[in-house]
Amino acid sequence: MIAVIARLKAKAGSEADFESAMLELAGQVREKENGNQLYTLCRDADGGYVMLELYEDEASLAAHRQSDHFKQLGPKLGPFMDGRPQIEKLEVIG
């Protein structure tokens, strides 16, 4: 399994719009991606966001990145983002 941690920051005052766009994507991922096991938006104590993701394998992660719903996220999310996301990919041990 492959885990991904994406750290994201919303522009001040854009949090509700940011969350709405991310939750829309999360619904699409859960509905359409069989190889995805977890796609959950979290907020940390400092007001930053973390997307926790879990995929069955590299092919499932690649399919996620090539999906139409993922490709459409950028234009929807861009106006609400404060900087680029920080992405960490991990191998799940157990």
Biopython code that builds the backbone (N, CA, C, O; Angstrom):
import numpy as np
from Bio.PDB.StructureBuilder import StructureBuilder

atoms = [
    (1, "MET", "N", (0.844, -1.187, 0.000)),
    (1, "MET", "CA", (0.000, 0.000, 0.000)),
    (1, "MET", "C", (0.883, 1.243, 0.000)),
    (1, "MET", "O", (2.026, 1.234, 0.459)),
    (2, "ILE", "N", (0.299, 2.310, -0.537)),
    (2, "ILE", "CA", (0.973, 3.588, -0.624)),
    (2, "ILE", "C", (0.148, 4.619, 0.144)),
    (2, "ILE", "O", (-1.061, 4.736, -0.057)),
    (3, "ALA", "N", (0.815, 5.361, 1.024)),
    (3, "ALA", "CA", (0.165, 6.452, 1.746)),
    (3, "ALA", "C", (0.694, 7.776, 1.201)),
    (3, "ALA", "O", (1.862, 7.894, 0.830)),
    (4, "VAL", "N", (-0.182, 8.752, 1.163)),
    (4, "VAL", "CA", (0.204, 10.095, 0.757)),
    (4, "VAL", "C", (-0.327, 11.062, 1.805)),
    (4, "VAL", "O", (-1.474, 10.970, 2.242)),
    (5, "ILE", "N", (0.541, 11.993, 2.197)),
    (5, "ILE", "CA", (0.145, 13.072, 3.087)),
    (5, "ILE", "C", (0.349, 14.363, 2.305)),
    (5, "ILE", "O", (1.471, 14.693, 1.921)),
    (6, "ALA", "N", (-0.727, 15.085, 2.074)),
    (6, "ALA", "CA", (-0.648, 16.356, 1.361)),
    (6, "ALA", "C", (-0.975, 17.474, 2.345)),
    (6, "ALA", "O", (-2.073, 17.528, 2.898)),
    (7, "ARG", "N", (-0.009, 18.363, 2.554)),
    (7, "ARG", "CA", (-0.209, 19.506, 3.448)),
    (7, "ARG", "C", (-0.569, 20.716, 2.596)),
    (7, "ARG", "O", (0.146, 21.070, 1.658)),
    (8, "LEU", "N", (-1.689, 21.343, 2.940)),
    (8, "LEU", "CA", (-2.232, 22.443, 2.146)),
    (8, "LEU", "C", (-2.559, 23.613, 3.050)),
    (8, "LEU", "O", (-2.885, 23.439, 4.225)),
    (9, "LYS", "N", (-2.469, 24.806, 2.486)),
    (9, "LYS", "CA", (-2.817, 26.003, 3.244)),
    (9, "LYS", "C", (-3.781, 26.836, 2.418)),
    (9, "LYS", "O", (-3.531, 27.121, 1.246)),
    (10, "ALA", "N", (-4.885, 27.222, 3.043)),
    (10, "ALA", "CA", (-5.876, 28.069, 2.383)),
    (10, "ALA", "C", (-5.568, 29.530, 2.675)),
    (10, "ALA", "O", (-5.045, 29.864, 3.738)),
    (11, "LYS", "N", (-5.901, 30.406, 1.711)),
    (11, "LYS", "CA", (-5.774, 31.841, 1.938)),
    (11, "LYS", "C", (-6.737, 32.248, 3.047)),
    (11, "LYS", "O", (-7.844, 31.719, 3.157)),
    (12, "ALA", "N", (-6.295, 33.192, 3.860)),
    (12, "ALA", "CA", (-7.153, 33.712, 4.928)),
    (12, "ALA", "C", (-8.466, 34.204, 4.332)),
    (12, "ALA", "O", (-8.474, 34.956, 3.358)),
    (13, "GLY", "N", (-9.559, 33.778, 4.920)),
    (13, "GLY", "CA", (-10.881, 34.162, 4.458)),
    (13, "GLY", "C", (-11.459, 33.244, 3.391)),
    (13, "GLY", "O", (-12.630, 33.369, 3.032)),
    (14, "SER", "N", (-10.641, 32.319, 2.880)),
    (14, "SER", "CA", (-11.090, 31.394, 1.835)),
    (14, "SER", "C", (-11.290, 29.976, 2.336)),
    (14, "SER", "O", (-11.502, 29.059, 1.543)),
    (15, "GLU", "N", (-11.224, 29.794, 3.627)),
    (15, "GLU", "CA", (-11.266, 28.447, 4.190)),
    (15, "GLU", "C", (-12.530, 27.678, 3.805)),
    (15, "GLU", "O", (-12.449, 26.504, 3.444)),
    (16, "ALA", "N", (-13.685, 28.318, 3.875)),
    (16, "ALA", "CA", (-14.937, 27.615, 3.559)),
    (16, "ALA", "C", (-14.965, 27.174, 2.095)),
    (16, "ALA", "O", (-15.390, 26.059, 1.792)),
    (17, "ASP", "N", (-14.514, 28.046, 1.185)),
    (17, "ASP", "CA", (-14.476, 27.687, -0.231)),
    (17, "ASP", "C", (-13.458, 26.584, -0.489)),
    (17, "ASP", "O", (-13.707, 25.670, -1.275)),
    (18, "PHE", "N", (-12.316, 26.674, 0.174)),
    (18, "PHE", "CA", (-11.277, 25.646, 0.071)),
    (18, "PHE", "C", (-11.837, 24.303, 0.524)),
    (18, "PHE", "O", (-11.714, 23.303, -0.184)),
    (19, "GLU", "N", (-12.446, 24.282, 1.690)),
    (19, "GLU", "CA", (-13.002, 23.038, 2.227)),
    (19, "GLU", "C", (-14.069, 22.465, 1.303)),
    (19, "GLU", "O", (-14.117, 21.255, 1.084)),
    (20, "SER", "N", (-14.909, 23.314, 0.770)),
    (20, "SER", "CA", (-15.966, 22.851, -0.127)),
    (20, "SER", "C", (-15.376, 22.168, -1.361)),
    (20, "SER", "O", (-15.834, 21.095, -1.754)),
    (21, "ALA", "N", (-14.369, 22.782, -1.968)),
    (21, "ALA", "CA", (-13.727, 22.190, -3.150)),
    (21, "ALA", "C", (-13.052, 20.874, -2.812)),
    (21, "ALA", "O", (-13.152, 19.914, -3.576)),
    (22, "MET", "N", (-12.368, 20.813, -1.681)),
    (22, "MET", "CA", (-11.669, 19.583, -1.299)),
    (22, "MET", "C", (-12.659, 18.474, -0.945)),
    (22, "MET", "O", (-12.425, 17.310, -1.271)),
    (23, "LEU", "N", (-13.745, 18.819, -0.292)),
    (23, "LEU", "CA", (-14.735, 17.797, 0.063)),
    (23, "LEU", "C", (-15.467, 17.280, -1.175)),
    (23, "LEU", "O", (-15.848, 16.111, -1.233)),
    (24, "GLU", "N", (-15.661, 18.150, -2.159)),
    (24, "GLU", "CA", (-16.240, 17.697, -3.426)),
    (24, "GLU", "C", (-15.314, 16.674, -4.088)),
    (24, "GLU", "O", (-15.768, 15.634, -4.567)),
    (25, "LEU", "N", (-14.020, 16.978, -4.110)),
    (25, "LEU", "CA", (-13.055, 16.032, -4.671)),
    (25, "LEU", "C", (-13.063, 14.734, -3.880)),
    (25, "LEU", "O", (-13.062, 13.653, -4.470)),
    (26, "ALA", "N", (-13.070, 14.823, -2.561)),
    (26, "ALA", "CA", (-13.051, 13.614, -1.730)),
    (26, "ALA", "C", (-14.236, 12.709, -2.058)),
    (26, "ALA", "O", (-14.082, 11.489, -2.121)),
    (27, "GLY", "N", (-15.400, 13.286, -2.266)),
    (27, "GLY", "CA", (-16.564, 12.495, -2.632)),
    (27, "GLY", "C", (-16.379, 11.781, -3.960)),
    (27, "GLY", "O", (-16.766, 10.622, -4.108)),
    (28, "GLN", "N", (-15.787, 12.474, -4.923)),
    (28, "GLN", "CA", (-15.530, 11.873, -6.229)),
    (28, "GLN", "C", (-14.521, 10.730, -6.112)),
    (28, "GLN", "O", (-14.695, 9.676, -6.724)),
    (29, "VAL", "N", (-13.473, 10.943, -5.328)),
    (29, "VAL", "CA", (-12.459, 9.898, -5.149)),
    (29, "VAL", "C", (-13.091, 8.659, -4.533)),
    (29, "VAL", "O", (-12.883, 7.546, -5.015)),
    (30, "ARG", "N", (-13.855, 8.849, -3.478)),
    (30, "ARG", "CA", (-14.481, 7.708, -2.799)),
    (30, "ARG", "C", (-15.444, 6.970, -3.711)),
    (30, "ARG", "O", (-15.541, 5.743, -3.658)),
    (31, "GLU", "N", (-16.152, 7.709, -4.544)),
    (31, "GLU", "CA", (-17.147, 7.104, -5.426)),
    (31, "GLU", "C", (-16.526, 6.389, -6.625)),
    (31, "GLU", "O", (-17.024, 5.344, -7.044)),
    (32, "LYS", "N", (-15.458, 6.933, -7.173)),
    (32, "LYS", "CA", (-14.974, 6.480, -8.472)),
    (32, "LYS", "C", (-13.648, 5.729, -8.461)),
    (32, "LYS", "O", (-13.297, 5.115, -9.468)),
    (33, "GLU", "N", (-12.902, 5.755, -7.366)),
    (33, "GLU", "CA", (-11.573, 5.146, -7.362)),
    (33, "GLU", "C", (-11.551, 3.903, -6.475)),
    (33, "GLU", "O", (-11.435, 3.997, -5.253)),
    (34, "ASN", "N", (-11.663, 2.750, -7.105)),
    (34, "ASN", "CA", (-11.677, 1.487, -6.349)),
    (34, "ASN", "C", (-10.376, 1.223, -5.611)),
    (34, "ASN", "O", (-10.387, 0.569, -4.568)),
    (35, "GLY", "N", (-9.257, 1.713, -6.123)),
    (35, "GLY", "CA", (-7.959, 1.462, -5.498)),
    (35, "GLY", "C", (-7.635, 2.405, -4.361)),
    (35, "GLY", "O", (-6.580, 2.279, -3.738)),
    (36, "ASN", "N", (-8.520, 3.348, -4.075)),
    (36, "ASN", "CA", (-8.311, 4.274, -2.968)),
    (36, "ASN", "C", (-8.996, 3.729, -1.724)),
    (36, "ASN", "O", (-10.164, 3.342, -1.770)),
    (37, "GLN", "N", (-8.273, 3.698, -0.622)),
    (37, "GLN", "CA", (-8.811, 3.190, 0.634)),
    (37, "GLN", "C", (-9.159, 4.301, 1.632)),
    (37, "GLN", "O", (-9.972, 4.098, 2.535)),
    (38, "LEU", "N", (-8.533, 5.488, 1.462)),
    (38, "LEU", "CA", (-8.764, 6.605, 2.385)),
    (38, "LEU", "C", (-8.455, 7.905, 1.664)),
    (38, "LEU", "O", (-7.431, 8.018, 0.990)),
    (39, "TYR", "N", (-9.327, 8.875, 1.802)),
    (39, "TYR", "CA", (-9.118, 10.202, 1.229)),
    (39, "TYR", "C", (-9.872, 11.159, 2.134)),
    (39, "TYR", "O", (-11.060, 11.409, 1.928)),
    (40, "THR", "N", (-9.189, 11.694, 3.133)),
    (40, "THR", "CA", (-9.837, 12.438, 4.203)),
    (40, "THR", "C", (-9.139, 13.765, 4.453)),
    (40, "THR", "O", (-7.918, 13.815, 4.608)),
    (41, "LEU", "N", (-9.913, 14.831, 4.492)),
    (41, "LEU", "CA", (-9.398, 16.165, 4.784)),
    (41, "LEU", "C", (-9.419, 16.404, 6.285)),
    (41, "LEU", "O", (-10.423, 16.160, 6.954)),
    (42, "CYS", "N", (-8.299, 16.883, 6.800)),
    (42, "CYS", "CA", (-8.158, 17.189, 8.225)),
    (42, "CYS", "C", (-7.620, 18.614, 8.376)),
    (42, "CYS", "O", (-6.975, 19.139, 7.468)),
    (43, "ARG", "N", (-7.887, 19.229, 9.519)),
    (43, "ARG", "CA", (-7.341, 20.552, 9.828)),
    (43, "ARG", "C", (-6.471, 20.428, 11.067)),
    (43, "ARG", "O", (-6.871, 19.817, 12.058)),
    (44, "ASP", "N", (-5.268, 21.017, 11.007)),
    (44, "ASP", "CA", (-4.376, 20.946, 12.163)),
    (44, "ASP", "C", (-4.639, 22.113, 13.117)),
    (44, "ASP", "O", (-5.463, 22.981, 12.828)),
    (45, "ALA", "N", (-3.951, 22.131, 14.232)),
    (45, "ALA", "CA", (-4.171, 23.134, 15.274)),
    (45, "ALA", "C", (-3.817, 24.545, 14.813)),
    (45, "ALA", "O", (-4.299, 25.518, 15.394)),
    (46, "ASP", "N", (-2.988, 24.674, 13.786)),
    (46, "ASP", "CA", (-2.579, 25.981, 13.276)),
    (46, "ASP", "C", (-3.466, 26.481, 12.139)),
    (46, "ASP", "O", (-3.203, 27.546, 11.581)),
    (47, "GLY", "N", (-4.508, 25.734, 11.788)),
    (47, "GLY", "CA", (-5.415, 26.133, 10.720)),
    (47, "GLY", "C", (-4.993, 25.658, 9.345)),
    (47, "GLY", "O", (-5.646, 25.979, 8.353)),
    (48, "GLY", "N", (-3.904, 24.893, 9.269)),
    (48, "GLY", "CA", (-3.499, 24.287, 8.006)),
    (48, "GLY", "C", (-4.303, 23.028, 7.762)),
    (48, "GLY", "O", (-4.979, 22.525, 8.658)),
    (49, "TYR", "N", (-4.225, 22.529, 6.551)),
    (49, "TYR", "CA", (-4.987, 21.339, 6.183)),
    (49, "TYR", "C", (-4.053, 20.207, 5.800)),
    (49, "TYR", "O", (-2.955, 20.423, 5.288)),
    (50, "VAL", "N", (-4.516, 19.000, 6.062)),
    (50, "VAL", "CA", (-3.800, 17.792, 5.690)),
    (50, "VAL", "C", (-4.790, 16.852, 5.027)),
    (50, "VAL", "O", (-5.853, 16.562, 5.577)),
    (51, "MET", "N", (-4.432, 16.378, 3.835)),
    (51, "MET", "CA", (-5.224, 15.356, 3.160)),
    (51, "MET", "C", (-4.507, 14.032, 3.387)),
    (51, "MET", "O", (-3.360, 13.867, 2.972)),
    (52, "LEU", "N", (-5.172, 13.097, 4.037)),
    (52, "LEU", "CA", (-4.631, 11.767, 4.271)),
    (52, "LEU", "C", (-5.170, 10.849, 3.187)),
    (52, "LEU", "O", (-6.380, 10.761, 2.980)),
    (53, "GLU", "N", (-4.258, 10.162, 2.491)),
    (53, "GLU", "CA", (-4.637, 9.325, 1.353)),
    (53, "GLU", "C", (-3.991, 7.948, 1.490)),
    (53, "GLU", "O", (-2.870, 7.818, 1.982)),
    (54, "LEU", "N", (-4.704, 6.948, 1.055)),
    (54, "LEU", "CA", (-4.191, 5.576, 1.094)),
    (54, "LEU", "C", (-4.635, 4.859, -0.174)),
    (54, "LEU", "O", (-5.820, 4.840, -0.507)),
    (55, "TYR", "N", (-3.667, 4.268, -0.881)),
    (55, "TYR", "CA", (-3.921, 3.586, -2.150)),
    (55, "TYR", "C", (-3.421, 2.153, -2.078)),
    (55, "TYR", "O", (-2.439, 1.859, -1.396)),
    (56, "GLU", "N", (-4.107, 1.265, -2.788)),
    (56, "GLU", "CA", (-3.724, -0.145, -2.800)),
    (56, "GLU", "C", (-2.327, -0.358, -3.366)),
    (56, "GLU", "O", (-1.586, -1.214, -2.881)),
    (57, "ASP", "N", (-1.959, 0.416, -4.393)),
    (57, "ASP", "CA", (-0.669, 0.221, -5.055)),
    (57, "ASP", "C", (-0.334, 1.450, -5.902)),
    (57, "ASP", "O", (-1.107, 2.407, -5.960)),
    (58, "GLU", "N", (0.824, 1.408, -6.552)),
    (58, "GLU", "CA", (1.266, 2.522, -7.394)),
    (58, "GLU", "C", (0.293, 2.786, -8.546)),
    (58, "GLU", "O", (0.067, 3.937, -8.920)),
    (59, "ALA", "N", (-0.275, 1.730, -9.101)),
    (59, "ALA", "CA", (-1.224, 1.885, -10.201)),
    (59, "ALA", "C", (-2.463, 2.662, -9.739)),
    (59, "ALA", "O", (-2.995, 3.481, -10.488)),
    (60, "SER", "N", (-2.912, 2.413, -8.533)),
    (60, "SER", "CA", (-4.071, 3.135, -7.992)),
    (60, "SER", "C", (-3.753, 4.604, -7.765)),
    (60, "SER", "O", (-4.594, 5.469, -8.014)),
    (61, "LEU", "N", (-2.546, 4.891, -7.294)),
    (61, "LEU", "CA", (-2.122, 6.280, -7.113)),
    (61, "LEU", "C", (-2.008, 6.975, -8.466)),
    (61, "LEU", "O", (-2.435, 8.120, -8.614)),
    (62, "ALA", "N", (-1.434, 6.288, -9.451)),
    (62, "ALA", "CA", (-1.322, 6.861, -10.797)),
    (62, "ALA", "C", (-2.694, 7.129, -11.388)),
    (62, "ALA", "O", (-2.902, 8.160, -12.028)),
    (63, "ALA", "N", (-3.635, 6.213, -11.181)),
    (63, "ALA", "CA", (-4.996, 6.397, -11.688)),
    (63, "ALA", "C", (-5.655, 7.616, -11.041)),
    (63, "ALA", "O", (-6.387, 8.354, -11.701)),
    (64, "HIS", "N", (-5.395, 7.821, -9.760)),
    (64, "HIS", "CA", (-5.922, 8.994, -9.053)),
    (64, "HIS", "C", (-5.413, 10.273, -9.713)),
    (64, "HIS", "O", (-6.190, 11.182, -10.006)),
    (65, "ARG", "N", (-4.127, 10.334, -9.941)),
    (65, "ARG", "CA", (-3.509, 11.542, -10.509)),
    (65, "ARG", "C", (-3.959, 11.812, -11.945)),
    (65, "ARG", "O", (-3.915, 12.952, -12.407)),
    (66, "GLN", "N", (-4.387, 10.775, -12.640)),
    (66, "GLN", "CA", (-4.836, 10.925, -14.034)),
    (66, "GLN", "C", (-6.347, 11.077, -14.164)),
    (66, "GLN", "O", (-6.861, 11.278, -15.265)),
    (67, "SER", "N", (-7.055, 10.982, -13.048)),
    (67, "SER", "CA", (-8.519, 11.050, -13.102)),
    (67, "SER", "C", (-8.985, 12.460, -13.485)),
    (67, "SER", "O", (-8.326, 13.453, -13.179)),
    (68, "ASP", "N", (-10.124, 12.519, -14.153)),
    (68, "ASP", "CA", (-10.694, 13.807, -14.540)),
    (68, "ASP", "C", (-11.004, 14.665, -13.316)),
    (68, "ASP", "O", (-10.747, 15.869, -13.319)),
    (69, "HIS", "N", (-11.554, 14.051, -12.276)),
    (69, "HIS", "CA", (-11.922, 14.838, -11.100)),
    (69, "HIS", "C", (-10.697, 15.439, -10.418)),
    (69, "HIS", "O", (-10.776, 16.547, -9.886)),
    (70, "PHE", "N", (-9.562, 14.731, -10.422)),
    (70, "PHE", "CA", (-8.339, 15.289, -9.839)),
    (70, "PHE", "C", (-7.801, 16.422, -10.709)),
    (70, "PHE", "O", (-7.379, 17.457, -10.193)),
    (71, "LYS", "N", (-7.816, 16.230, -12.022)),
    (71, "LYS", "CA", (-7.318, 17.265, -12.936)),
    (71, "LYS", "C", (-8.167, 18.531, -12.881)),
    (71, "LYS", "O", (-7.654, 19.625, -13.119)),
    (72, "GLN", "N", (-9.433, 18.406, -12.576)),
    (72, "GLN", "CA", (-10.314, 19.566, -12.488)),
    (72, "GLN", "C", (-10.159, 20.319, -11.170)),
    (72, "GLN", "O", (-10.652, 21.438, -11.032)),
    (73, "LEU", "N", (-9.481, 19.713, -10.209)),
    (73, "LEU", "CA", (-9.334, 20.340, -8.893)),
    (73, "LEU", "C", (-8.504, 21.614, -8.950)),
    (73, "LEU", "O", (-8.855, 22.602, -8.306)),
    (74, "GLY", "N", (-7.412, 21.611, -9.707)),
    (74, "GLY", "CA", (-6.511, 22.755, -9.749)),
    (74, "GLY", "C", (-7.210, 24.069, -10.035)),
    (74, "GLY", "O", (-7.070, 25.020, -9.266)),
    (75, "PRO", "N", (-7.962, 24.144, -11.130)),
    (75, "PRO", "CA", (-8.657, 25.395, -11.423)),
    (75, "PRO", "C", (-9.684, 25.783, -10.352)),
    (75, "PRO", "O", (-9.905, 26.969, -10.111)),
    (76, "LYS", "N", (-10.304, 24.799, -9.717)),
    (76, "LYS", "CA", (-11.281, 25.098, -8.666)),
    (76, "LYS", "C", (-10.602, 25.565, -7.382)),
    (76, "LYS", "O", (-11.085, 26.476, -6.709)),
    (77, "LEU", "N", (-9.486, 24.938, -7.055)),
    (77, "LEU", "CA", (-8.824, 25.159, -5.775)),
    (77, "LEU", "C", (-7.826, 26.308, -5.810)),
    (77, "LEU", "O", (-7.605, 26.969, -4.795)),
    (78, "GLY", "N", (-7.227, 26.548, -6.958)),
    (78, "GLY", "CA", (-6.163, 27.546, -7.084)),
    (78, "GLY", "C", (-6.448, 28.889, -6.437)),
    (78, "GLY", "O", (-5.590, 29.406, -5.722)),
    (79, "PRO", "N", (-7.621, 29.478, -6.659)),
    (79, "PRO", "CA", (-7.890, 30.799, -6.077)),
    (79, "PRO", "C", (-7.931, 30.818, -4.550)),
    (79, "PRO", "O", (-7.831, 31.885, -3.944)),
    (80, "PHE", "N", (-8.077, 29.660, -3.927)),
    (80, "PHE", "CA", (-8.203, 29.591, -2.476)),
    (80, "PHE", "C", (-6.921, 29.131, -1.780)),
    (80, "PHE", "O", (-6.848, 29.133, -0.551)),
    (81, "MET", "N", (-5.923, 28.740, -2.553)),
    (81, "MET", "CA", (-4.679, 28.187, -1.996)),
    (81, "MET", "C", (-3.683, 29.292, -1.653)),
    (81, "MET", "O", (-3.572, 30.296, -2.356)),
    (82, "ASP", "N", (-2.974, 29.079, -0.570)),
    (82, "ASP", "CA", (-1.880, 29.962, -0.161)),
    (82, "ASP", "C", (-0.589, 29.170, -0.310)),
    (82, "ASP", "O", (-0.074, 28.620, 0.663)),
    (83, "GLY", "N", (-0.073, 29.115, -1.523)),
    (83, "GLY", "CA", (1.147, 28.362, -1.808)),
    (83, "GLY", "C", (0.853, 26.980, -2.346)),
    (83, "GLY", "O", (-0.293, 26.533, -2.413)),
    (84, "ARG", "N", (1.931, 26.323, -2.727)),
    (84, "ARG", "CA", (1.829, 24.968, -3.290)),
    (84, "ARG", "C", (1.688, 23.941, -2.171)),
    (84, "ARG", "O", (2.196, 24.143, -1.068)),
    (85, "PRO", "N", (0.994, 22.833, -2.460)),
    (85, "PRO", "CA", (0.909, 21.768, -1.449)),
    (85, "PRO", "C", (2.259, 21.094, -1.249)),
    (85, "PRO", "O", (3.078, 21.023, -2.165)),
    (86, "GLN", "N", (2.471, 20.612, -0.055)),
    (86, "GLN", "CA", (3.649, 19.798, 0.254)),
    (86, "GLN", "C", (3.184, 18.342, 0.289)),
    (86, "GLN", "O", (2.321, 17.971, 1.085)),
    (87, "ILE", "N", (3.765, 17.534, -0.577)),
    (87, "ILE", "CA", (3.326, 16.145, -0.731)),
    (87, "ILE", "C", (4.404, 15.204, -0.209)),
    (87, "ILE", "O", (5.583, 15.342, -0.537)),
    (88, "GLU", "N", (3.982, 14.256, 0.602)),
    (88, "GLU", "CA", (4.876, 13.220, 1.121)),
    (88, "GLU", "C", (4.274, 11.861, 0.770)),
    (88, "GLU", "O", (3.121, 11.582, 1.101)),
    (89, "LYS", "N", (5.050, 11.028, 0.106)),
    (89, "LYS", "CA", (4.609, 9.682, -0.285)),
    (89, "LYS", "C", (5.333, 8.679, 0.598)),
    (89, "LYS", "O", (6.544, 8.771, 0.800)),
    (90, "LEU", "N", (4.585, 7.726, 1.117)),
    (90, "LEU", "CA", (5.118, 6.744, 2.063)),
    (90, "LEU", "C", (4.730, 5.326, 1.660)),
    (90, "LEU", "O", (3.667, 5.099, 1.081)),
    (91, "GLU", "N", (5.589, 4.397, 1.968)),
    (91, "GLU", "CA", (5.261, 2.984, 1.807)),
    (91, "GLU", "C", (4.663, 2.489, 3.110)),
    (91, "GLU", "O", (5.260, 2.658, 4.173)),
    (92, "VAL", "N", (3.495, 1.881, 3.037)),
    (92, "VAL", "CA", (2.834, 1.365, 4.229)),
    (92, "VAL", "C", (3.489, 0.041, 4.625)),
    (92, "VAL", "O", (3.585, -0.875, 3.808)),
    (93, "ILE", "N", (3.924, -0.054, 5.836)),
    (93, "ILE", "CA", (4.572, -1.266, 6.348)),
    (93, "ILE", "C", (3.548, -2.171, 7.037)),
    (93, "ILE", "O", (3.591, -3.387, 6.854)),
    (94, "GLY", "N", (2.667, -1.626, 7.792)),
    (94, "GLY", "CA", (1.672, -2.450, 8.473)),
    (94, "GLY", "C", (0.763, -1.650, 9.330)),
    (94, "GLY", "O", (-0.130, -2.205, 9.970)),
]
sb = StructureBuilder()
sb.init_structure("model")
sb.init_model(0)
sb.init_chain("A")
sb.init_seg("    ")
for serial, (resi, resn, name, xyz) in enumerate(atoms, 1):
    if name == "N":
        sb.init_residue(resn, " ", resi, " ")
    sb.init_atom(name, np.array(xyz, "f"), 0.0, 1.0, " ", f" {name:<3s}", serial, name[0])
structure = sb.get_structure()
